[in-house]
Amino acid sequence: MFRLALLLVANAVLAVLASAQDAGLAGKMSGDIYVSATGEFKIPAPVLPELGGTITDTENVVTFNDRYSTHTSIACFPLDASQKWELETRGLRDYLLYFFTDVVLADFQGRYPGASIESARFLPELMAGAVITYALLPGGSFFEGMNRVLDAPPARTVTAKRGTLLFVRNRHIFIISTELAERATQRSTYQQTPEKENALLSTRLTELAGRLVFTAPKARRS
């Protein structure tokens, strides 16, 4: 009976947390699954509210944060006539690079002066063709200042490193972006080569992409 009572209490707490989180979302939570506002995709939430994780979203972008290791966003935009033309004219690889440079990187540069692309590569085997990029954002770390108790005051502003994965699915372009938190949370003890950083970001982005569940076009029309 005691174990049953604990289980009922735990379920009630989770239900309250889910309801509170849903109240501020354009999308919704179904258990621990986030469902996008447009219904184009769903994914197990990579943060836990009981551990300080938060989810914020709009119709087209969702962001998952916690104080320790996660600052991740997933954007999903329909391809309008002009974007379809760009895709058909440029081909998939060059289109994804174009979209990152003209849209994503331009946004980074607007918010973080000096932001630049470090490298990029095409992954033909992933999502029927994807581009992964690595960008450096001076002063652009979500985790800036969170470790000042151990390393105070910080000697310099953190240059964040953000990995971004872009691909096209169901007539939509998906942009998954995540920050390499260790640069800010470990600060003076952090030592990794760019190659190892890229490998970490690539692994994390690939795992996130693998957790996405896409809504079939027929299901969306029904």
N, CA, C and O of each residue as an XYZ file, in Angstrom:
888
protein
N       0.825     -1.204      0.000
C       0.000      0.000      0.000
C       0.862      1.258      0.000
O       0.568      2.226     -0.701
N       1.934      1.228      0.799
C       2.802      2.403      0.887
C       3.440      2.702     -0.465
O       3.510      3.857     -0.884
N       3.916      1.633     -1.159
C       4.531      1.817     -2.471
C       3.502      2.329     -3.471
O       3.817      3.164     -4.319
N       2.271      1.827     -3.374
C       1.214      2.287     -4.274
C       0.917      3.760     -4.040
O       0.710      4.519     -4.987
N       0.898      4.164     -2.753
C       0.636      5.563     -2.429
C       1.727      6.463     -2.990
O       1.446      7.535     -3.527
N       2.996      6.013     -2.861
C       4.102      6.783     -3.413
C       3.979      6.925     -4.918
O       4.231      7.991     -5.479
N       3.585      5.824     -5.573
C       3.429      5.847     -7.023
C       2.339      6.832     -7.445
O       2.499      7.567     -8.420
N       1.230      6.840     -6.704
C       0.139      7.753     -7.022
C       0.557      9.203     -6.830
O       0.201     10.071     -7.626
N       1.319      9.460     -5.761
C       1.807     10.822     -5.508
C       2.753     11.264     -6.609
O       2.664     12.387     -7.104
N       3.679     10.355     -6.998
C       4.638     10.684     -8.050
C       3.921     10.994     -9.356
O       4.273     11.949    -10.049
N       2.911     10.184     -9.697
C       2.157     10.419    -10.928
C       1.417     11.744    -10.876
O       1.324     12.451    -11.880
N       0.890     12.080     -9.700
C       0.175     13.351     -9.553
C       1.118     14.534     -9.727
O       0.774     15.525    -10.371
N       2.320     14.421     -9.141
C       3.315     15.488     -9.275
C       3.704     15.671    -10.729
O       3.777     16.800    -11.215
N       3.955     14.569    -11.431
C       4.322     14.649    -12.848
C       3.193     15.266    -13.673
O       3.450     16.030    -14.605
N       1.960     14.942    -13.339
C       0.826     15.510    -14.065
C       0.741     17.011    -13.860
O       0.465     17.758    -14.798
N       0.981     17.457    -12.616
C       0.965     18.897    -12.316
C       2.074     19.603    -13.065
O       1.857     20.667    -13.645
N       3.289     19.005    -13.058
C       4.413     19.607    -13.771
C       4.119     19.715    -15.258
O       4.399     20.740    -15.878
N       3.553     18.652    -15.833
C       3.244     18.667    -17.260
C       2.193     19.723    -17.576
O       2.302     20.424    -18.582
N       1.170     19.844    -16.720
C       0.124     20.840    -16.956
C       0.677     22.246    -16.865
O       0.346     23.104    -17.683
N       1.534     22.489    -15.857
C       2.123     23.815    -15.691
C       2.999     24.167    -16.875
O       3.009     25.309    -17.334
N       3.737     23.181    -17.368
C       4.622     23.440    -18.492
C       3.813     23.667    -19.764
O       4.143     24.547    -20.559
N       2.759     22.882    -19.960
C       1.907     23.035    -21.142
C       1.282     24.420    -21.205
O       1.069     24.963    -22.290
N       0.984     25.003    -20.015
C       0.269     26.275    -19.981
C       1.003     27.370    -20.728
O       0.373     28.272    -21.280
N       2.330     27.303    -20.754
C       3.096     28.343    -21.420
C       3.655     27.939    -22.760
O       4.501     28.642    -23.313
N       3.200     26.810    -23.300
C       3.764     26.288    -24.539
C       2.818     26.471    -25.720
O       1.598     26.379    -25.581
N       3.408     26.733    -26.880
C       2.636     26.713    -28.120
C       2.380     25.265    -28.533
O       1.313     24.933    -29.051
N       3.383     24.404    -28.293
C       3.205     22.971    -28.499
C       2.622     22.355    -27.249
O       1.907     23.024    -26.503
N       2.918     21.076    -27.005
C       2.387     20.453    -25.799
C       3.304     19.322    -25.348
O       4.120     18.817    -26.120
N       3.155     18.937    -24.093
C       3.843     17.785    -23.550
C       2.858     16.631    -23.428
O       1.753     16.801    -22.914
N       3.262     15.460    -23.902
C       2.487     14.241    -23.737
C       3.354     13.278    -22.948
O       4.168     12.553    -23.521
N       3.179     13.271    -21.628
C       4.124     12.562    -20.773
C       5.449     13.297    -20.824
O       5.515     14.487    -20.515
N       6.510     12.591    -21.214
C       7.815     13.253    -21.349
C       8.140     13.577    -22.804
O       9.284     13.893    -23.129
N       7.140     13.501    -23.678
C       7.329     13.764    -25.106
C       6.855     15.170    -25.446
O       5.723     15.545    -25.138
N       7.731     15.947    -26.085
C       7.330     17.255    -26.576
C       6.773     17.106    -27.988
O       7.398     16.485    -28.848
N       5.591     17.680    -28.219
C       4.952     17.664    -29.533
C       4.934     19.095    -30.056
O       4.416     19.991    -29.390
N       5.492     19.316    -31.235
C       5.610     20.678    -31.763
C       4.239     21.296    -32.028
O       3.250     20.589    -32.223
N       4.202     22.623    -32.032
C       2.943     23.350    -32.206
C       2.274     23.017    -33.539
O       1.047     22.956    -33.617
N       3.062     22.804    -34.574
C       2.514     22.486    -35.899
C       2.232     21.000    -36.066
O       1.603     20.591    -37.041
N       2.696     20.190    -35.117
C       2.506     18.750    -35.218
C       3.449     18.069    -36.181
O       3.265     16.894    -36.500
N       4.462     18.786    -36.655
C       5.392     18.208    -37.630
C       6.323     17.168    -37.014
O       6.790     16.263    -37.705
N       6.591     17.295    -35.721
C       7.508     16.345    -35.086
C       7.221     16.258    -33.599
O       6.544     17.108    -33.021
N       7.754     15.209    -32.999
C       7.765     15.079    -31.550
C       9.090     14.469    -31.140
O       9.772     13.829    -31.940
N       9.448     14.682    -29.862
C      10.747     14.213    -29.387
C      10.710     14.092    -27.864
O      10.109     14.935    -27.199
N      11.345     13.053    -27.295
C      11.474     13.016    -25.837
C      12.230     14.247    -25.362
O      13.318     14.535    -25.862
N      11.679     14.966    -24.418
C      12.315     16.190    -23.933
C      13.680     15.858    -23.332
O      13.770     14.989    -22.466
N      14.750     16.537    -23.778
C      16.095     16.252    -23.267
C      16.415     16.942    -21.955
O      17.577     16.984    -21.550
N      15.396     17.492    -21.274
C      15.585     18.109    -19.960
C      14.485     17.625    -19.031
O      13.422     17.194    -19.476
N      14.754     17.703    -17.731
C      13.787     17.287    -16.723
C      13.386     18.492    -15.877
O      14.260     19.155    -15.320
N      12.085     18.799    -15.761
C      11.672     19.956    -14.970
C      12.076     19.846    -13.509
O      12.382     20.856    -12.875
N      12.081     18.627    -12.966
C      12.461     18.456    -11.565
C      13.937     18.718    -11.329
O      14.359     18.853    -10.180
N      14.730     18.793    -12.386
C      16.148     19.121    -12.269
C      16.445     20.517    -12.829
O      17.585     20.837    -13.169
N      15.412     21.325    -12.914
C      15.605     22.702    -13.366
C      15.527     22.894    -14.863
O      15.823     23.982    -15.357
N      15.135     21.865    -15.603
C      15.019     22.002    -17.042
C      13.810     22.831    -17.433
O      12.767     22.763    -16.782
N      13.947     23.610    -18.490
C      12.843     24.427    -18.978
C      12.648     24.208    -20.475
O      13.582     23.861    -21.198
N      11.426     24.417    -20.916
C      11.085     24.322    -22.338
C      10.336     25.592    -22.713
O       9.335     25.941    -22.086
N      10.821     26.274    -23.729
C      10.121     27.430    -24.272
C       9.972     27.222    -25.772
O      10.830     26.614    -26.412
N       8.883     27.729    -26.325
C       8.700     27.516    -27.760
C       7.846     28.601    -28.396
O       7.205     29.404    -27.717
N       7.860     28.597    -29.719
C       6.948     29.368    -30.547
C       6.329     28.357    -31.505
O       6.492     27.150    -31.322
N       5.637     28.825    -32.501
C       5.042     27.896    -33.462
C       6.102     27.077    -34.187
O       5.862     25.922    -34.537
N       7.285     27.674    -34.418
C       8.286     27.016    -35.258
C       9.584     26.640    -34.556
O      10.398     25.925    -35.140
N       9.808     27.092    -33.327
C      11.087     26.835    -32.646
C      10.833     26.435    -31.201
O      10.042     27.068    -30.502
N      11.508     25.380    -30.758
C      11.466     24.991    -29.353
C      12.886     24.982    -28.802
O      13.822     24.561    -29.482
N      13.038     25.448    -27.566
C      14.348     25.486    -26.917
C      14.283     24.756    -25.590
O      13.377     24.979    -24.787
N      15.259     23.877    -25.368
C      15.374     23.114    -24.130
C      16.627     23.597    -23.386
O      17.719     23.630    -23.954
N      16.461     23.966    -22.128
C      17.590     24.471    -21.341
C      17.650     23.808    -19.974
O      16.621     23.436    -19.410
N      18.855     23.665    -19.449
C      19.049     23.478    -18.015
C      20.338     24.196    -17.643
O      21.028     24.727    -18.514
N      20.664     24.214    -16.361
C      21.814     24.999    -15.902
C      23.139     24.261    -16.050
O      24.195     24.835    -15.786
N      23.101     23.004    -16.465
C      24.290     22.174    -16.371
C      24.918     21.800    -17.718
O      26.132     21.908    -17.891
N      24.088     21.361    -18.669
C      24.698     20.826    -19.881
C      23.864     21.005    -21.144
O      24.325     20.660    -22.233
N      22.650     21.535    -21.026
C      21.764     21.539    -22.180
C      21.317     22.937    -22.571
O      20.707     23.651    -21.774
N      21.621     23.319    -23.792
C      21.033     24.493    -24.438
C      20.861     24.113    -25.899
O      21.775     24.250    -26.712
N      19.666     23.632    -26.207
C      19.389     23.030    -27.506
C      18.101     23.595    -28.086
O      17.115     23.773    -27.371
N      18.114     23.872    -29.372
C      16.892     24.327    -30.029
C      16.624     23.475    -31.266
O      17.543     22.978    -31.916
N      15.342     23.324    -31.567
C      14.907     22.635    -32.781
C      13.942     23.565    -33.499
O      12.894     23.925    -32.963
N      14.303     23.948    -34.708
C      13.442     24.799    -35.522
C      12.929     24.002    -36.715
O      13.619     23.126    -37.237
N      11.719     24.317    -37.133
C      11.099     23.611    -38.259
C      10.272     24.623    -39.044
O       9.283     25.153    -38.537
N      10.677     24.888    -40.278
C      10.001     25.880    -41.107
C       9.539     25.245    -42.420
O      10.291     24.489    -43.036
N       8.327     25.541    -42.850
C       7.875     25.028    -44.155
C       8.635     25.709    -45.280
O       8.978     26.888    -45.189
N       8.892     24.966    -46.328
C       9.551     25.535    -47.494
C       8.517     26.273    -48.343
O       7.657     25.654    -48.969
N       8.612     27.614    -48.356
C       7.707     28.378    -49.213
C       8.214     28.319    -50.651
O       9.206     27.648    -50.934
N       7.540     29.013    -51.551
C       7.879     28.926    -52.975
C       9.313     29.343    -53.244
O       9.999     28.717    -54.052
N       9.780     30.403    -52.571
C      11.144     30.876    -52.823
C      12.177     29.887    -52.306
O      13.211     29.675    -52.939
N      11.895     29.273    -51.143
C      12.832     28.294    -50.598
C      12.846     27.011    -51.432
O      13.896     26.392    -51.604
N      11.694     26.618    -51.943
C      11.656     25.452    -52.830
C      12.489     25.708    -54.087
O      13.198     24.825    -54.569
N      12.390     26.935    -54.606
C      13.168     27.303    -55.798
C      14.657     27.257    -55.488
O      15.442     26.754    -56.292
N      15.054     27.779    -54.322
C      16.466     27.742    -53.926
C      16.956     26.309    -53.820
O      18.059     25.992    -54.264
N      16.139     25.439    -53.233
C      16.521     24.032    -53.072
C      16.676     23.355    -54.431
O      17.658     22.654    -54.677
N      15.702     23.569    -55.305
C      15.770     22.937    -56.622
C      16.928     23.472    -57.454
O      17.548     22.725    -58.211
N      17.217     24.750    -57.318
C      18.279     25.372    -58.117
C      19.667     25.015    -57.612
O      20.564     24.723    -58.402
N      19.842     25.037    -56.302
C      21.169     24.832    -55.706
C      21.512     23.369    -55.482
O      22.689     23.009    -55.481
N      20.519     22.525    -55.294
C      20.785     21.168    -54.852
C      20.839     21.150    -53.333
O      21.054     22.187    -52.706
N      20.644     19.976    -52.736
C      20.473     19.874    -51.288
C      21.672     20.402    -50.503
O      21.506     21.224    -49.602
N      22.879     19.939    -50.835
C      24.068     20.333    -50.065
C      24.252     21.844    -50.047
O      24.398     22.446    -48.983
N      24.246     22.456    -51.234
C      24.484     23.891    -51.313
C      23.319     24.690    -50.738
O      23.514     25.782    -50.204
N      22.112     24.148    -50.846
C      20.966     24.841    -50.257
C      21.091     24.913    -48.736
O      20.864     25.966    -48.141
N      21.449     23.798    -48.112
C      21.578     23.785    -46.655
C      22.692     24.720    -46.183
O      22.542     25.405    -45.172
N      23.806     24.747    -46.914
C      24.874     25.686    -46.579
C      24.414     27.127    -46.755
O      24.710     27.992    -45.930
N      23.686     27.373    -47.840
C      23.140     28.714    -48.093
C      22.207     29.126    -46.966
O      22.290     30.254    -46.479
N      21.316     28.228    -46.539
C      20.351     28.554    -45.495
C      21.069     28.855    -44.181
O      20.709     29.796    -43.474
N      22.083     28.053    -43.858
C      22.822     28.318    -42.628
C      23.490     29.682    -42.684
O      23.385     30.463    -41.737
N      24.178     29.979    -43.784
C      24.923     31.232    -43.898
C      24.009     32.446    -43.911
O      24.252     33.422    -43.200
N      22.954     32.386    -44.723
C      22.096     33.550    -44.918
C      21.065     33.750    -43.814
O      20.605     34.871    -43.594
N      20.701     32.686    -43.122
C      19.657     32.802    -42.100
C      20.210     32.571    -40.698
O      20.130     33.453    -39.843
N      20.774     31.385    -40.460
C      21.204     31.032    -39.105
C      22.418     31.850    -38.677
O      22.392     32.489    -37.625
N      23.475     31.837    -39.476
C      24.683     32.577    -39.112
C      24.400     34.074    -39.053
O      24.930     34.767    -38.185
N      23.575     34.579    -39.959
C      23.225     36.001    -39.934
C      22.536     36.364    -38.612
O      22.764     37.442    -38.063
N      21.699     35.461    -38.111
C      21.045     35.690    -36.822
C      22.065     35.680    -35.693
O      22.022     36.534    -34.808
N      22.989     34.711    -35.719
C      24.056     34.679    -34.713
C      24.848     35.988    -34.725
O      25.122     36.559    -33.669
N      25.213     36.458    -35.910
C      26.032     37.656    -36.028
C      25.289     38.898    -35.557
O      25.901     39.832    -35.040
N      23.975     38.910    -35.733
C      23.189     40.028    -35.249
C      23.159     40.094    -33.736
O      23.121     41.180    -33.157
N      23.176     38.936    -33.092
C      23.127     38.889    -31.630
C      24.508     38.900    -30.990
O      24.684     39.427    -29.891
N      25.492     38.315    -31.680
C      26.843     38.188    -31.126
C      27.857     38.679    -32.156
O      28.339     37.890    -32.968
N      28.185     39.961    -32.135
C      29.147     40.505    -33.115
C      30.432     39.693    -33.135
O      30.975     39.351    -32.084
N      30.911     39.391    -34.318
C      32.124     38.590    -34.459
C      31.865     37.111    -34.607
O      32.805     36.335    -34.781
N      30.594     36.696    -34.542
C      30.273     35.280    -34.724
C      30.723     34.819    -36.107
O      30.582     35.542    -37.094
N      31.264     33.607    -36.162
C      31.794     33.110    -37.431
C      31.619     31.601    -37.522
O      31.485     30.909    -36.513
N      31.623     31.115    -38.750
C      31.552     29.674    -38.962
C      32.976     29.124    -38.924
O      33.864     29.627    -39.613
N      33.185     28.090    -38.115
C      34.510     27.482    -38.001
C      34.721     26.437    -39.094
O      35.774     26.394    -39.731
N      33.713     25.600    -39.303
C      33.802     24.582    -40.353
C      32.414     24.015    -40.614
O      31.480     24.248    -39.847
N      32.291     23.271    -41.702
C      31.023     22.644    -42.063
C      31.310     21.416    -42.908
O      32.339     21.337    -43.578
N      30.389     20.454    -42.871
C      30.544     19.285    -43.740
C      29.181     18.703    -44.079
O      28.218     18.865    -43.329
N      29.114     18.035    -45.196
C      27.895     17.409    -45.674
C      27.891     15.942    -45.278
O      28.892     15.246    -45.447
N      26.764     15.471    -44.751
C      26.616     14.081    -44.316
C      25.544     13.417    -45.185
O      24.364     13.449    -44.834
N      25.933     12.824    -46.299
C      24.933     12.279    -47.230
C      24.119     11.131    -46.661
O      23.004     10.879    -47.119
N      24.660     10.427    -45.665
C      23.971      9.256    -45.122
C      22.975      9.608    -44.022
O      22.155      8.770    -43.648
N      23.030     10.816    -43.503
C      22.171     11.216    -42.387
C      20.958     11.986    -42.894
O      21.107     12.982    -43.601
N      19.765     11.534    -42.541
C      18.516     12.196    -42.914
C      18.410     12.427    -44.424
O      17.868     13.439    -44.869
N      18.932     11.481    -45.201
C      18.931     11.588    -46.667
C      19.694     12.811    -47.145
O      19.431     13.341    -48.224
N      20.638     13.248    -46.330
C      21.480     14.384    -46.680
C      21.327     15.508    -45.678
O      20.267     16.128    -45.594
N      22.379     15.775    -44.918
C      22.338     16.834    -43.904
C      23.666     17.574    -43.906
O      24.695     17.041    -44.322
N      23.622     18.814    -43.432
C      24.830     19.611    -43.243
C      24.995     19.883    -41.758
O      24.039     20.256    -41.078
N      26.206     19.696    -41.259
C      26.522     20.037    -39.882
C      27.556     21.149    -39.895
O      28.543     21.089    -40.629
N      27.321     22.160    -39.079
C      28.223     23.309    -39.021
C      28.660     23.540    -37.583
O      27.985     23.143    -36.633
N      29.805     24.192    -37.450
C      30.339     24.541    -36.141
C      30.640     26.037    -36.158
O      31.421     26.512    -36.983
N      30.015     26.776    -35.240
C      30.159     28.226    -35.214
C      30.701     28.688    -33.868
O      30.416     28.087    -32.832
N      31.482     29.761    -33.893
C      32.032     30.384    -32.687
C      31.287     31.684    -32.433
O      31.169     32.527    -33.323
N      30.781     31.844    -31.198
C      29.958     32.988    -30.845
C      30.585     33.733    -29.667
O      30.373     33.329    -28.523
N      31.348     34.804    -29.900
C      31.947     35.567    -28.794
C      30.869     36.110    -27.857
O      29.967     36.827    -28.288
N      30.970     35.763    -26.576
C      29.988     36.226    -25.606
C      28.628     35.591    -25.765
O      27.648     36.082    -25.205
N      28.544     34.512    -26.514
C      27.246     33.930    -26.828
C      26.892     32.680    -26.060
O      26.070     31.889    -26.521
N      27.497     32.478    -24.891
C      27.209     31.258    -24.136
C      25.985     31.424    -23.243
O      25.886     32.389    -22.484
N      25.061     30.484    -23.338
C      23.920     30.438    -22.429
C      24.383     30.216    -20.995
O      23.706     30.631    -20.055
N      25.524     29.567    -20.822
C      26.002     29.170    -19.496
C      26.957     30.200    -18.868
O      27.503     29.945    -17.795
N      27.165     31.338    -19.503
C      28.061     32.365    -18.987
C      27.665     32.745    -17.565
O      26.510     33.077    -17.298
N      28.634     32.693    -16.659
C      28.392     33.128    -15.292
C      27.856     32.069    -14.359
O      27.787     32.302    -13.152
N      27.467     30.899    -14.878
C      26.880     29.880    -14.012
C      27.902     29.155    -13.148
O      27.535     28.444    -12.213
N      29.184     29.334    -13.459
C      30.219     28.631    -12.700
C      31.119     29.604    -11.952
O      32.257     29.267    -11.627
N      30.626     30.798    -11.676
C      31.485     31.821    -11.091
C      31.875     31.546     -9.639
O      32.863     32.091     -9.148
N      31.097     30.699     -8.947
C      31.476     30.355     -7.579
C      32.826     29.666     -7.555
O      33.624     29.888     -6.644
N      33.092     28.814     -8.569
C      34.345     28.079     -8.628
C      35.433     28.830     -9.376
O      36.614     28.519     -9.223
N      35.059     29.802    -10.173
C      36.039     30.462    -11.026
C      35.691     31.949    -11.127
O      35.421     32.461    -12.213
N      35.700     32.630     -9.983
C      35.218     34.005     -9.933
C      36.349     34.971     -9.611
O      37.231     34.648     -8.816
N      36.334     36.164    -10.225
C      35.494     36.491    -11.374
C      36.086     35.879    -12.636
O      37.288     35.612    -12.671
N      35.280     35.645    -13.682
C      35.824     35.044    -14.899
C      36.855     35.952    -15.536
O      36.654     37.163    -15.627
N      37.962     35.369    -15.977
C      39.035     36.171    -16.563
C      38.650     36.716    -17.928
O      39.181     37.739    -18.359
N      37.741     36.051    -18.603
C      37.367     36.483    -19.950
C      35.973     35.971    -20.279
O      35.472     35.024    -19.673
N      35.371     36.620    -21.248
C      34.069     36.186    -21.717
C      34.220     34.907    -22.533
O      35.135     34.776    -23.345
N      33.325     33.989    -22.308
C      33.382     32.719    -23.020
C      32.989     32.903    -24.483
O      31.998     33.564    -24.794
N      33.780     32.310    -25.375
C      33.383     32.201    -26.775
C      32.672     30.862    -26.922
O      33.290     29.799    -26.881
N      31.375     30.945    -27.090
C      30.588     29.717    -27.185
C      30.850     29.022    -28.508
O      31.169     29.657    -29.513
N      30.707     27.702    -28.488
C      30.774     26.935    -29.722
C      29.444     26.241    -29.904
O      28.978     25.521    -29.021
N      28.836     26.463    -31.060
C      27.505     25.925    -31.337
C      27.559     25.026    -32.561
O      28.056     25.418    -33.616
N      27.044     23.822    -32.406
C      26.901     22.922    -33.539
C      25.481     22.997    -34.062
O      24.532     23.072    -33.282
N      25.328     22.979    -35.378
C      24.005     23.078    -35.989
C      23.864     22.025    -37.081
O      24.735     21.881    -37.939
N      22.770     21.301    -37.039
C      22.478     20.269    -38.028
C      21.251     20.700    -38.828
O      20.213     21.025    -38.250
N      21.368     20.703    -40.154
C      20.276     21.127    -41.029
C      19.928     20.008    -42.014
O      20.814     19.362    -42.572
N      18.629     19.791    -42.218
C      18.179     18.811    -43.202
C      16.741     19.141    -43.599
O      16.064     19.925    -42.935
N      16.293     18.531    -44.687
C      14.939     18.747    -45.189
C      14.150     17.457    -45.034
O      14.626     16.377    -45.385
N      12.933     17.584    -44.502
C      12.051     16.423    -44.343
C      10.598     16.885    -44.499
O      10.193     17.879    -43.898
N       9.831     16.172    -45.293
C       8.403     16.461    -45.458
C       8.143     17.923    -45.830
O       7.240     18.559    -45.287
N       8.938     18.441    -46.754
C       8.774     19.811    -47.256
C       9.007     20.868    -46.187
O       8.476     21.975    -46.271
N       9.799     20.521    -45.189
C      10.185     21.456    -44.134
C      11.695     21.390    -43.958
O      12.315     20.348    -44.171
N      12.279     22.521    -43.566
C      13.688     22.513    -43.206
C      13.789     22.477    -41.690
O      13.150     23.266    -40.993
N      14.602     21.551    -41.186
C      14.835     21.390    -39.757
C      16.221     21.926    -39.413
O      17.188     21.676    -40.132
N      16.307     22.658    -38.317
C      17.580     23.198    -37.838
C      17.707     22.833    -36.364
O      16.990     23.377    -35.524
N      18.616     21.915    -36.049
C      18.881     21.519    -34.667
C      20.207     22.146    -34.252
O      21.228     21.960    -34.915
N      20.181     22.888    -33.154
C      21.386     23.598    -32.722
C      21.634     23.344    -31.247
O      20.697     23.359    -30.450
N      22.895     23.108    -30.870
C      23.218     22.869    -29.476
C      24.564     23.480    -29.126
O      25.487     23.490    -29.940
N      24.664     23.987    -27.909
C      25.917     24.588    -27.456
C      26.785     23.549    -26.764
O      26.281     22.660    -26.077
N      28.102     23.669    -26.953
C      29.056     22.829    -26.227
C      29.236     23.444    -24.839
O      30.077     24.320    -24.640
N      28.437     22.972    -23.888
C      28.367     23.606    -22.571
C      29.693     23.610    -21.835
O      29.977     24.525    -21.063
N      30.510     22.582    -22.073
C      31.749     22.436    -21.301
C      32.670     23.649    -21.402
O      33.422     23.930    -20.469
N      32.621     24.364    -22.512
C      33.484     25.548    -22.664
C      33.226     26.567    -21.557
O      34.146     27.248    -21.104
N      31.961     26.668    -21.122
C      31.607     27.637    -20.088
C      31.571     27.020    -18.702
O      32.008     27.645    -17.735
N      31.050     25.788    -18.588
C      30.878     25.200    -17.266
C      32.186     24.711    -16.661
O      32.330     24.679    -15.439
N      33.148     24.327    -17.512
C      34.441     23.873    -17.005
C      35.498     24.973    -17.018
O      36.478     24.906    -16.275
N      35.301     25.969    -17.849
C      36.134     27.155    -17.943
C      37.626     26.841    -17.945
O      38.126     26.247    -18.901
N      38.354     27.232    -16.881
C      39.820     27.154    -16.895
C      40.355     25.730    -16.966
O      41.507     25.523    -17.348
N      39.532     24.743    -16.603
C      40.005     23.350    -16.659
C      39.684     22.691    -18.000
O      40.057     21.542    -18.237
N      38.998     23.418    -18.866
C      38.561     22.825    -20.129
C      39.685     22.826    -21.155
O      40.279     23.864    -21.443
N      39.966     21.657    -21.697
C      40.992     21.527    -22.725
C      40.550     20.474    -23.737
O      40.584     19.275    -23.464
N      40.139     20.946    -24.903
C      39.760     20.044    -25.984
C      40.208     20.651    -27.304
O      40.165     21.869    -27.476
N      40.631     19.822    -28.220
C      40.990     20.310    -29.546
C      39.704     20.581    -30.333
O      38.654     20.033    -30.000
N      39.774     21.416    -31.367
C      38.582     21.636    -32.203
C      38.021     20.333    -32.767
O      36.805     20.179    -32.883
N      38.895     19.401    -33.117
C      38.442     18.126    -33.666
C      37.616     17.339    -32.642
O      36.591     16.753    -32.990
N      38.060     17.326    -31.388
C      37.310     16.616    -30.351
C      36.010     17.330    -30.032
O      34.995     16.688    -29.765
N      36.037     18.671    -30.059
C      34.802     19.427    -29.863
C      33.789     19.089    -30.948
O      32.612     18.863    -30.669
N      34.262     19.060    -32.187
C      33.382     18.749    -33.306
C      32.788     17.349    -33.177
O      31.614     17.129    -33.474
N      33.621     16.403    -32.727
C      33.140     15.029    -32.563
C      32.049     14.960    -31.495
O      31.058     14.251    -31.667
N      32.228     15.696    -30.390
C      31.218     15.723    -29.328
C      29.909     16.314    -29.838
O      28.836     15.747    -29.628
N      30.008     17.456    -30.508
C      28.804     18.100    -31.023
C      28.118     17.239    -32.077
O      26.891     17.138    -32.095
N      28.898     16.624    -32.947
C      28.334     15.766    -33.980
C      27.565     14.605    -33.367
O      26.462     14.282    -33.809
N      28.148     13.975    -32.345
C      27.489     12.857    -31.672
C      26.175     13.303    -31.034
O      25.155     12.628    -31.167
N      26.203     14.440    -30.343
C      25.002     14.920    -29.667
C      23.905     15.306    -30.651
O      22.732     15.004    -30.429
N      24.281     15.966    -31.727
C      23.296     16.368    -32.717
C      22.708     15.160    -33.444
O      21.507     15.111    -33.710
N      23.554     14.196    -33.759
C      23.078     12.989    -34.434
C      22.113     12.213    -33.543
O      21.105     11.692    -34.020
N      22.423     12.136    -32.244
C      21.530     11.452    -31.309
C      20.188     12.163    -31.205
O      19.142     11.515    -31.166
N      20.213     13.503    -31.161
C      18.974     14.265    -31.111
C      18.134     14.020    -32.361
O      16.927     13.791    -32.277
N      18.784     14.071    -33.516
C      18.067     13.837    -34.771
C      17.449     12.445    -34.786
O      16.351     12.251    -35.310
N      18.159     11.475    -34.208
C      17.653     10.108    -34.183
C      16.444      9.921    -33.288
O      15.712      8.941    -33.431
N      16.221     10.859    -32.356
C      15.070     10.759    -31.456
C      13.821     11.427    -32.018
O      12.720     11.241    -31.498
N      13.996     12.199    -33.073
C      12.843     12.873    -33.671
C      11.891     11.866    -34.299
O      12.320     10.916    -34.954
N      10.611     12.080    -34.097
C       9.569     11.311    -34.780
C       8.799     12.300    -35.634
O       8.265     13.284    -35.122
N       8.738     12.044    -36.936
C       8.102     12.962    -37.870
C       6.669     12.520    -38.161
O       6.368     11.328    -38.234
N       5.805     13.505    -38.324
C       4.428     13.214    -38.680
C       4.342     12.967    -40.184
O       4.818     13.776    -40.980
N       3.740     11.858    -40.563
C       3.607     11.537    -41.985
C       2.692     12.552    -42.661
O       1.703     12.981    -42.067
N       3.008     12.942    -43.895
C       2.171     13.925    -44.603
C       0.694     13.556    -44.647
O      -0.153     14.435    -44.488
N       0.352     12.268    -44.859
C      -1.048     11.857    -44.931
C      -1.740     12.090    -43.610
O      -2.898     12.505    -43.574
N      -1.025     11.819    -42.502
C      -1.630     12.022    -41.188
C      -1.933     13.486    -40.933
O      -2.914     13.810    -40.264
N      -1.088     14.386    -41.466
C      -1.301     15.812    -41.270
C      -2.522     16.302    -42.014
O      -3.173     17.248    -41.571
N      -2.853     15.670    -43.152
C      -3.988     16.132    -43.947
C      -5.325     15.592    -43.444
O      -6.384     16.112    -43.794
N      -5.269     14.559    -42.632
C      -6.506     13.946    -42.165
C      -7.162     14.775    -41.075
O      -8.219     14.401    -40.566
